[in-house]
Amino acid sequence: MPKTIALLLSCFLISVSLFSQSADEKAIADRIEILRQVMVKPDAAILADIAADQIVYVHSSGTVRNKQGFIDEFMKGQSVYTAITITDQVITFAGNDAIVRHRLLADTNKADMPPKIDIIILMVWQKQNGIWKLLARQAAKIPPPVK
């Protein structure tokens, strides 16, 4: 009987652990979807809510922005997207941090930007007071195939 109770308790703890990970994964995916939408239709309040105060936002060009620069990027039209698609997303966890990788395909509507963008993104999200905040984002050009 004690072995049965121990087995049931172990199964319960494993299922609780799996559930919390999947809940966090869903929460991260939801925040990324909000970010995708606000990059197309900018809203300063939403951008401020998504970003951690300590955010480091880096473009594939190497331009580095802090939180206000991240908000200004979209509100002042420095980047103008008409559509964004995210593919190949992978989310992994390390304590209160989540590491996200994905491919970002975008249509733009700005003279000094290419009309189509195809880049890879690495993000770090951190759980702050129970809410996932974007702590760091690095965009990079897709490397050429290895020969």
Buried (B, 14 or more C-beta within 10 A) or exposed (E): EEEEEEEEEEEEEEEEEEEEEEEBBEBBBEBBEBBBEBBBEBBEEBBEBBBBEEBBBBBBEEEEBBBEBBBBBBEEEBBBBEEBEBEEBEBEBEEEBBBBEBBBEBBBEEEEBEEEBEBBBBBBBBBEEEEBBBBBBBBEEEEEEEE
